[in-house]
Amino acid sequence: MKEKKFDWGYFLRHIAIIAVPVALQNLLTTTGSMVDTIMLAKLGEKAVGAVGLCAQFSSLMFAGYWGFVGGGMLFFSQYWGAKDDDGITRSYGLTLLFMLSVGLLFACLALFAPEFVMRVYTDKPEIQKIGVSYLRIVGLAYPLQVLAMAMSALLRSIEQVRIPLYGGIASVIANCFFNYLFIFGKFGLPCMGAAGAAIGTVMAGIVNLLVLVGFILYKKIPYVLEVSKHFRWSRMAVKKYLEKCFPIICNEVLIGVGNMLINVVLGRQTEQAIAAVAVFRTMEGLIIAFFSGFSNAASVLVGKEVGAGNHEAAFQRAKRLVYLCSGIIGVACLTLILVHDPLLHAMGLSGESYRIGTAMLVTYSVAALIRMGNWVQNDTYRSAGDAAFGSMLEITFMYLMVLPFVYLSNFYFHAPFLLVFAFCYVDEPIRYIIMQRHLYSGKWIRPVSVPGLAALGEFRKAHGI
């Protein structure tokens, strides 16, 4: 089969259309977290460390519902390519139901059992106390964040990427404003410290949701507004949805639990190391936020073509997306290293905590090149219908390699903290080689739409699958 000349102009233009607004929105959100950290730095390293550990609990919630986001985007993008409006609406209803169930569970834990949550993450009583005051309020934001995330995932999949960006801008402005008011007690309001930052997060969630709903009503986007169709599922439709989502859910939940276990180790270091980890997670968020825009572009550009039955185009796009994204992340990591000094100082690190934070950033910047390559390949496979391969690979290496290395090096061999941290990424090069072999095999193209299924036989025959 003769390969058509690849249209780089169309490819790069559409990556920019999808990726840039998503990357900007995520960068704005991360910038809001940085502002939180900078404001809290004035209260001391313990406040920074406590809120950083609470953020890890929020990340566990994110892992719990992200499986449904990934599964939902698989269906949204493929049905969008196939022009199946009813399929998009039904899939959105299912995605929203499952995501809200996770959000409400974590909200209840934060609101009614914050002491238990903080005891899991650290053994430092003073840090636990600050974290409890934060969780008891921020739990109210969790359902709001889940609703906004479900809407944003749908909007990105149907190439309405600017609406989530507008919501993100409004959210960051609101977060900074209310943080300033309540952390420091301005204009006669009480000085609440870390609890004030939690109020800022709740208010930001409300503003974000209002902006999203406002634009959806203004543009009359049917998939969100046709609420009665959200729950018109056949048994076969639910079965197909859960079959595709199940590997992603297992991946995100088990990886989330694995990361929590790693954070338990990191939360039992010195107070300087805990503060450095909290700041590092914020800085790491800059890279992930920037990268996730391109990962979203990969999902939409590949999933849309698979759904429409243009499998060769999807295959050629996927190969180029992996290397393009890795190159972009290399530039982003280099930039972060060049400007790390003022950022770390602004977020309250000095002396030993600054030294640890700098070393963590350098280690991560090297690992991120491979790590993000694995990430974009996994997202590409998922959007094309192969939700199992990358998920099973990541779970296997997390539990058979990463966790044993981290726990044994810390608790048995008492290795230096930075070596323990480096072991968090020990599996990435091996997984990358395996993922590359799967990428070039083409076996990950597994459509769910009617046009996609009709064209699959010809593609497999052409590639000898």
N, C-alpha and C positions, 0 to 999 in steps of 0.2 A: 504494500500500500504506500503510494507516494505521499510524503508529508507536505502539506501546504505551507507556504512561507508564513512564518509567524508574524502577526501584526503587532509590533512593539508599540506603535503609537496608540492604538486602541487600548492595548493592555495597560500601559502606564497611565494613560488618561483616566481609565476607570478605577485603577488602584487609587489614584489621587482623589477621585470623586468620593470614594467610599472611605478610604483609610484616613485621609487628613482630618475630616470632621470628627471621626471616632477617636483618633489619636489626640486631637485638641481637647475633646470632652474629657477623656481619661486623664490627660495631663492637668486639666483644670481641677479635676477631683483630687488628684494627688497633690497639686499645689495647695489646695485647701487643707489637706492633711499636714503638709509642711508648715503652713501658717499656724495650725493647731499646735504643732510641736514647738515652733518658735515662741509662741505665746506661753505655752506651758513651761518652757525652759526657764522662764523667769521665776517659776515656783520651785525649781530644783530638779535634779536628775531622777529623784524618786517619782515625781509626778509624771515625768516623761516616760520612765520605765513602766509605770502602772498602766497608763493609757495605751502604751505600745502593746502590753500583754492583752489588754481588752480588745485591741485591734486584731490580735491573733484569734480570739474567740469569734469575732465577726468574720474572719477569714474561714473559720471552720463552717460557719453558716453558709458562706459563699460556696464552699465546696459541696455542701449538702444540696443546694438548689442548682448549682451550675450544671449538673448532669441533665436536668430538665431544660436548661437554657440551650445546651449543646444539642440535645435531641430535638428541641423545638426548632432551632435554626436549621437543622437538617431538613425538616419537613417544610418550614417556611420558604427556604431558598429554592428547594426543588419544585414545590407547588407554584412558586412565583415564576419559575422558568417555564412550567407547564401551563401557566395561566389558569390554575385551578383555585378560584376564589373560595369556594366552600371548603376545600381541603385546608387552606390557610386558616380560615376562621375556626374550624373544628380543632385544629392542632393548637391554636392559640388558647382556646378554652381549656384543653387538657393541660397545657404547659402552665397556665396561670393557676389552676387548681392545685397541682403538685407543688409548685414553688411557694404558694401561700401557706401550705401545710408546714413546710420546712421553716418559713419565716416566723410563723406563730409559735412553733415549738421553741425556737431559740429566744424569741421575745419572752416567753414564759420563764425560761431558765434565767435570763438576765434580770427580769423584774422580781422573781420570787425566790431564786436561789443563787444570788450573786456571790455569797460567801463560798459556796461549793465550787463555783467556777474559778474564783481566784486561787483557792487552795490547790486546784489542779495545776495551775500555771506557775505558781511560785510559792516558796516557803518563807518569804520575807513578810512579816506581819504588817509593817508600815506600808509596803507597796500593796498588800492585800486590801488594807483599809481604804486607800485612795481609789483602787480599782472598783471596790464595791459601790462607792458613792457615784462613780461614773456609770456602771452597768445598770443601776436601778433606774436611771433616766434614759440612757441610750437605747434600752430595749424597746422603747416606744417607737423608735425610728426603723426597726427591722422590717415590719410589714410594709411600711412606706417604701423602703429601699427595694424590697422584692417586687412590689407592684411596678415601680419605675423601671426596674431591670427587665421585667417581662415585656413591657411596652417597648423599651429601647431595642431589645433583641428582635422583636417583630419589625419595628420601623427600619432597622438596619438591613434586615433580610429582604425587604421590599424596596431598598434603595432610597428610603426617606431618612438619610443620615443626619440632616441638619437639625431636625426637631430635637433629638436627644442632646445635640450640642447646645442648643438654646437653653434646654433644661439644666444642663451642666453649668453653664455660665451663671444662670440665676441662682443655682444651688450654692456655688462657691462664694458668690457675693454675699448671700444670706448667711452662710456659715461663718465667714470672716466677721461680718457685722455683729451677729449675735454672740459669737465667741468673745469679741472685744467687750461687749456689754456685760456678759455674765461671768467671764473668768475674772475680770478685774473690778466688777461692780461699778460701772460707769452710770452717770445720770441718775444717781440715787438708788440704783438696783443693788441687791446684795452681792458681795464678792464671794463667788462660789468655787473658784479654782477649777479642778478637774470636772466637777459636776456641771460647771458652767459650760465647759467644752461639750458635754453631753447634750445640754439644751441647744447649743448651736447646731449640733448634728441633727437633732429632731426637727428644728425649724427649717434647716436646709432640705430635709427630706420632704417636708410639706410643700415648700416652694417648688422643688423639682417636679413633684407630682402634679401640682396645679398648672405649671407651664406645659408639661406634656399633654395633659388632658385638654387644655385650652387650644393648643395647636391641632390636636387630633379632631376636636369639634370644628375648628375653623376650616380644616382641609377635608372634613367629612370622610375620614379614613374608615372604610366599612368594617374591616376585620376586628377592630377594637370595639366599635359602636354597636355591632349586631350581637348584643349580649345573648339573646334567645338562641342563636345558632351555636354559641360556645359549648352547649351541653347536648347537642344532637349527635351523639356518637353511636355508631354501631359496634357490636362486639368485635367484629373483625378490625375496625379502625383502631380501637383501643389496644387490641392485641398487637397490631403492626407497630403502633406508637411505642408501646412498652418494650417490644422486642428490640427496637432500635435504640431506645433510651437506656435500657437496662445495663449494657456494658459501660456507657458513659457515666451513669449514676454510680455504679460500682467503682469505677475509676475515680471519680471526683470525691466520693465519700471516703473510700479507703485511702486515697492520697491525702485527703484532708485530715484524716485520723493520723496518718503517718507523719504529716507535718506538725500536727499537734504534739505528738510524742517527741519530735525533734525540738519543738519549742519548750517542752517540759524540761529537756536537758539544758537548753539555752537560758531558761528562766531560773536555773539553780546555779548560776555562776556568781561572780562578784557583782555588786551594785553597779560598778563602772561598766562591766560587760553587758549587763541587762540594759542599761541606758544606751550603750553603743548599738545593741541589737535593735532596740526600738527605733533609733534614728536610721539605722541601716535599712529596716523594713520600709521606711518612708522613702528613702533614696531608691531602693529596689523598685518601689512602686512607680517611680518616674520611668524606669526602663520598661517595666511591664505595661504601663499605661501607653507609652509611645508605641510599643510593639503590638499591643492588642488591636490597634487600628488596622495594621497590616494583616494581622491574623483574621480579623473580621472580613477584610477584603478578600482574602484567600477563600474563606468559607462561602461568601456570596458569589464570587466570580466562578468558582469551580462548581458549587452546588447548583447554581442557575443553569449552567451548561449541561450538567448531568441530567437535571430535571427535564430539560428541553430535548434530550437525546443527542446532544452534540458531544459525544464522549471523547473524541480525538482532541477537540479544542480544550476540554477540561484537563485531559492528560498533559497536553503541552503547557498549559497555564500552570499547572501544579508544579512541574519540574522547575520552572523559572521562578515561581514565587518563593520557593524554599531558599534559593541562593540570594535572591534580591532582599528578602527579609533579614537574612543573616548579615549581609553587608550593611544594611541600614542600622541594625543593632550594634554592629562594630563601631560605627561612627558615633552613635548615641552613648555607648559605654566610654569611649575615648573622651568625649565631651564632658561626661560626668566626672571622670578622674581629673581632668584639667581644672574644673571649677569646684572640686570637693572641699577645699580648704575653708573658704568663707561659709559654705553651706553647713558644714559640720559645726563650726564655731557658732553660727547663728542659731543652731538647734541645741545649743547648750553643752556640747562636748568640749572637754579640755583635758590636758594631761593624759592619763592612762586611757580614759574612755575615748579620747580623740585618736590615740594611736591604734586602739583596737578597731574603731570604726573605719579608719583609713585602710587598714589591712583587709578588713572584710570587703570593702568596696573593690579593691584591686583583685582579690580572689574571685569575687562574683563577676567582675567584668570579663575575666578570662573564660569562666565557665558559661557565661550568658550566651556567647557566640554559638556554642553547641546546644545549650539548653533551649534557646529560642528556635533553633532549627528543628529540634524534636517537637517542640510545641506546634509550630506551623504545619508540620507534616501530619501530626495527629488531628489538628482541626480540619485540614484538607480531607483526610480520610473520612472523618465524621460527616462532613457536608456532602460527600459523595456516596454515603450510605454504609461505609465500613466503620462501624462504631467500636468493633471489638479488638482489632489488632493492636493499635497503639495503646488502648486502655489496659489490656492484659499484660502487655510488655512493661508498662510503667508500674503497675501494681506488683508484678513479680520482682522487679529490680528494687523497688522501694522496700519490700519486706524481707527479701532474701539477701540484699546487699547493703543498701544505704542504712537502714535502721541498725543492723548488727554492727556495722562499722562505727556508727555514731555512739551507740550505747557502750560497746566494749572499749572503745578508745577513751571515753569519758569516765565510766564508772570502774572499769577493770584495770586499764593501763594508765589512767590519770594523765592522759596526753594534754599538751597545752591547748587552750581554748581554740586558738585559730586553726590548729590541725583538726580538731573535732568539727569545726565549722566547714572546713574544706571537704571533709568526708560527705557532707550533704550533697555533693555534686559528683561523687565518685563513679556513678553509673552512666552519666550522660554520654561519654564517648562511645561506649559499647552499644547503647541503645541507638545512637545516631547511625552507626554502620548497619544495624539490622533494619532500621526505618528506611534507609536509603535503598536497600535491596527490595523492600516492599513497594516503595514509590515507583521504581522502574519496572516492576512486574505488571502494574496496571490492574492488579486483582482487587484493588480497593474501590473501584467504580461499581457500585451496587445500588442502582436507582430504585426509588419507591413510586415514581410517577409512571403513568401509562406510556407517554412518548419515550421516556428513558428506558423502560423495560423493552419496548419494541425495537430499539436500536442497539441493545446490548450484545446480541448474538453476532452482529457484523463486526463490532469493535473487538470482541474476544477472538473471533476468527482471524482478524487482521494482525493481532498481537500474539497469536498462538497460545492463548490462555485456555 
